[in-house]
Amino acid sequence: MAIEIRPPAEDELRAGMEAAESAFGSSLEEVDWERESVSLRPERAVVALDGARTVGLAGSYEFELTVPGGQLPCAGVTWVGVVPTHRRQGILRGFMKQQLEVAREHGEPIAALWASEAAIYGRFGYGMAAPAARLTAESKRFALRDDPGPQGSLRLVDAAEAYELARPVHDRLRRERPGMISRSEHWWRKQRLADHESWRRGASQKFFAVLELDGSVEGYAVYRIKSEWEQGFPHGVVRVHEAFGTSPVAEREIWRYLFSIDLTEKVDAGPADPSTPLFLMVRDPRALHLKVDDGLWLRLVDVEAALSARSYRDGEPVVLDVGDELCPWNAGRYRVGERVERTDEAPDVELDVADLASAYLGAFDFLRLASADRARELAPGGLERASELFRTALPPYCPEVF
């Protein structure tokens, strides 16, 4: 029987989630269903059916993604899974194609995801757009350069107070940093601050620490403690879910706190900012054990709308010739500069839509893409002009996996 791919009826969404969970060797818990039945609306999902049996699911959350100079509606692709018995039958490609068409219908010029397997999504036009770091640091070797001593005050709060105090800090930062996503109240309370036993993986409950400087909350951290003891000595790990400060002082004091927690010897944080100032703040950057991975993947659903929505540095315009096999409406030439428009002018740079996505938020410039044979210069100086236009002050960063 042919596989049918379509939006689920309301009573089919749960079966789709159960199928997706089975693809990862797990099961859908009641608490997950209660959360996700609100987070993921049926009209933003597609299921695969083999007769009456649901064998796969793909969905997308509704976000705003910060791009250079503003925010854009974004389809946050999630819950992608096919039961093991039905792999290699073209279901994933069908999911991707329908998802992009749905995003386009919803007026979302971009889609984004975290890949369970990094080799999968490049063939559907996704590019690495916001690499993420992981920090697995040794507490005993943590020392700040030119340390002025502790400043401000820290206190632990409960989840309800964390919502009131941490949310404004996050909102301030995410509006300035490409790659960060908006959070609804539901997302804050049921995703970031929620603390179900099944999420702990042998660690403690979540702790919420807020930092005040001059009477104002300027930073916070969300973390757990994984206690370990050996022959009477503690070897605990601080597992940091997110840590933010609104200034260099706030960043320094939040990390000072996390590295000073008693009965622990390591700090494990990720996804961490790949350009974290901590690397330059400490005496021994090697002891942070920073590792960079692929992080957030981006797909330009509507190239012209996406290019038009972001800001650019001053510079000479450039004509990009963009290829897009899966979304033919995107293929063509775009003049990028003071304004963005389709054009018949001779191109300066040629590249695939996935590689344009890698440059879109500022993670990679066009010269670096060309060094990996991911962009081709067709007119002298084209790569340099494109790189200057798209350059950003900081690389993009997405602090949460969805």
N, C-alpha and C positions, 0 to 999 in steps of 0.2 A: 504494500500500500504506500502511496506517495505521502511524504511528510507535508503537513499543512502548517504554514507559518502565518500567524495573524495576531491581532490584539486579543487579549483574553477577555472572556466574559468575567463579570465581577467575581463569580464563584470559582473561576479557574486560576486566579492569581496565586492563591496559596499553593495549589498543585504545582504551578510553575516554580515557585520558590523552593518547594521540596525537591523538585528535579534538579534545580541549580545547586542546592546544597549537596545532593548526592554526588554531583560531579566533583566536589571537593572532599568527598569521603566523610561528610558530616550530615547532621539532620537539623531540621527547622524546629527551634524551640518556641514555646508559646510566647515568651517575652519578645522574641525576634519578630514573630508575626504581628504582635500588637504594635510594635514600633514601625515596622516596614509597611504595614497596611495603610499607615498614614503618610509615610515618607514617599512611597512609590504608588502613584495613582495608576489604575489599570490602563488608562488611555496613553500612558507613557511606557508601556511594556509590550513585548511581543512574546508569544509562546510558540513552541513547536509541538505538534500533535501527530502521533502515529495512531490513527484511528481515534479511539476514545482516550488513549493514554497520553498524558503530557510528558514530553521527553526533554524539554529545554525551555529556557527563559533568558531574555535580555531586557533590561529596563534602563531608565535614566531619571535621575533626580533633577530638580529645577534649581539652578544656582545662578548667581551672578559671579563671573570670573573677572578679577581685576586684570586689566591690560594696560600697557603704557598710556597714560593720559585719561583713563576712565574705567568703566565696567561694562561688560557685555552679558546678555543672557546666554547661558551655557547649559547644554545637556550633559549632566554628569553620569556617564555610562557606568552601569553597575549591574550586579546580579546576572552576569553572563555565565551560563553553564549549560552543558548538554550531558545527559546521562551516559555513562561509559558504553552502553550497548549501541548508541546511535552516533558515535563520533565518526568523522571522516565521511559524512554524507551530505556536506554542503550546507548544513544547518547554520553554522556560524556566519558564513557569507550572507545567507539570507537574512539573518538577524541584523548584521551590520548595514546592509543595503536599506532595509526597512527603517532602521533607527535613524539613519541620515535623512531619509525622506520625511520622517515624522519631525525631526528637529527643524528641518527647513520649513515645514508647514507651521510650526510653532514660532517661527521667527527667531530661531536661535542660530546665529551665524557660526558658532563654534560648538564642538563637543570635546569632552575631556574624560580621561580614565586613568586608573592605575592598573597596570597589566599584571595578571597573575603569572604569565609567561611572556617575557620581553620579545620573543621571536614572532608573536602572533600578529600584532596590530599594524605593523608597518605596511603590510600588503593591503590594508584597507584605508591607507592615506593618513594614518596617525604618525606623528613624529615626536621624538623626545623633546619636550618643551620646557620642563622645569626639573632638572636633576635634583635629587635629594641626597643628603648626607646621613651617615650614621656615626654616632660618637660613642665609643666604648672606652671610657677614660678611667685612669687610675687615680683614686681620690688622694692617696698619700703623696702623689707627685704634682698635685694641683697647687700652683702658686701664681699670683698675679704680678705682672711687671709693674714696678713703680707704684706699689699698692699704697693708696692714701688711707687705708683703713675702712672699716664698715661705715656705710651711710644709710640713712633711712631706717625703717622698722618693718619687720615681717610678722605676719600672723596667719594661723590656720583658720579656715572658715569652712562651713558646710556647703553643700551643693547649691542650696537656695541663695546663700549670700554670694557664692562664687559667680552665679549667674548675673547678679546685679553689679558686681565689682569687676569681673574679668571681661564681660561682654563689651563695655565701652573701650577698653584697652585694645581688644582684638579688632573692633570696628575701626578704630583710628589707624591701626597698622595695616589692616587688609586693604583699605582704600588707597594706600600709597604703594603697595608692593605687588607687582605683576605676579600672577600665579595663585594668589590667595582667593578663597571662595567665601561667599556670603553664608551666614548661618541664620536660619529662622529660629524662633523660640523653641519650636519642636525639636529642631536639630540640636540646639544647645542642651536642652533638658534630657532628651532621650538618646542622644549619641555621645556628645562630648563630656557631659557631666554624669550621665547614668553609670551605674556601677554594679552590673550583675555578676553573680558568683562565677558564671561560666566564662566571663571575660578575664578573670584574674590570673589564670594559669599558674597557680601556686603562689602568687604574690598577695600582698595586702589589699585592703580596700583603697580606693583613690583618696589621695590627700590633695587639698587645694590651699596653696600658699599665695598670699597677696603681699605686694611690696608697696609701702607708702613712702613718698619723698615729699617733704614740706607739706604734709597733710593731704596729699593727693595720691590716689592709686596709680602707679606708673609701671607696674609689672605684675606678673603672676606666673605660677607654675602648677601643672597638674601632674601628679606622679604616684607611683606605688613603691613599696619596699618589698623586695624578695629576700627574706631572711635566710641566711645560711650560717651554720655553726660547725666548727671542726675542732675537736679536742679542747673545747672550752673557749675558742676564739671566734669572733664574729667575722663573717665574710659576706655581708649583705650587699645587695645591688639596688641602687636607686633607678627605677625604670621611669624615665621622663616621657610623658605623653606630649606635652607642649610646654614651652617656657618662653615668655615674651617680656621685653622691656621696651619702653618708649624712647630711651636715650642710652648712650653708652654707660652712664652711671647705673641706670636701671638694669641693663643687661648684666653688668658686672656683679651687682648685688644679688640678683636672682641666681646666677650660677654660683656665686660664693656660698649661698645658702645650700644649694643642692649638693655641693661637694663637701659640705661640713656636717651632714646628717650623721648622727652617731650610729655605731654598729654596722657601718657600711664601708666597703672598700672600692667600689666601682660605681660609675654613673653611666647608664646606657640610655641614650636618647636618639630617637628617630621616628619619623623623618625629620632631620635637623636641617637648618639653613646651610646650604653649601658655601655661603659667604659669611658664616657666623663671625662676628667680631671677636669671639672668644679665641680664635686661632692666633690673633695678634695681641690679645690681652694677657696671655699666660707666658710664663717664663719658658715652659717646655711644651711647645705645640705638638711634639711627637707623642707625648703621653696622652693626648686626646684620642689617638687612633681614629682619625677621621677617614671615612670611606665614602666615596660618592657613587651613587647608583642612578638608574634611569629616571625614577620619580614619575612625574605627571606627563602623560602623553596627550597631545592636542591634535584635533582634526578641524580643519577649516571647512565648514559646511557651505558657507557662502563667502567665497574669497573676496569679492568686491565689498560686501558689507563689513567683513572683518577688517580688511585693510583700511577702509574708510573710518572705522571707529577708533583706531588707535592714533596716538600722536607720534610725530617724527622729529628728529633733530633738524636744524637748518642744514641745507645742502642742496646740491644739484639733483634734479629728479632722475629717476631710473626707470626703465621699462623692464618688467619681469614677464617672461614667457613661462606660464604655469601649466603643467600637465596634470590631468586628473582622470584616471581610467574609470573609477567607480562612480564619480559624480560629474558627468560630462558638461553640466551647466557651468562648471568652474573653469574649464580649460580655456586658455586664451592669454592675451597680453594685457598687462595692467601698468599704467603710468602712475608711479608713486612719487609724491613730492608734496608741494603745498596743498594739493588735492589729489584724490585717487579717482581714476577713471579707466574704463576699458579703452583700448587704442589699437590702431593698425600700424603704429610706428615700429621701426626696427627694434628688436629687443636688445638689451644690454646683458641680461643674465637669463639663463634658462635653468629651471629646476622643477622637481616634482612637488605636488601639494604637500606631501609629508615633510619634505625638507624645508619648505616655506614655513610650515608649522613649527619647526625647530628654531627658526629665526624670529618668529612672530613676537614672542614675549621678551626676547633679548638674551636667551640662553646661549645661542651660537650666532656668530656673525657669518656673513656670506663668504668671507675669505677662509674661514675655518671649514665651512661646508665644502668649498672648492678643494681644500687640501685633502678631503676625504672622498673626492670625486662625487659629491652630492649636489654640486652646482657648477655650471659651466659659464665662463665669461665669453660673451659674443661680441662685445665692443670694448675697446681699451678703457680701463678705469671703471668698468661697470661694477665689479665686485667691491671695490673700495667705496664707491658712491653709495651702493646699497648698504654696506656695513655701517657707514656713518649715519645714514638716515635712520636705521633701525636700532642704533646703539642705545642702551639704557644705563642709568647710574648704577644699578645693582642687578645681578642676575635674578630671574624669577624664582619663586619659592612657594611650594604648596605644602602646608604643615600637616595635612591630614589625608589619610587613605580612605577612599569611599568605594 
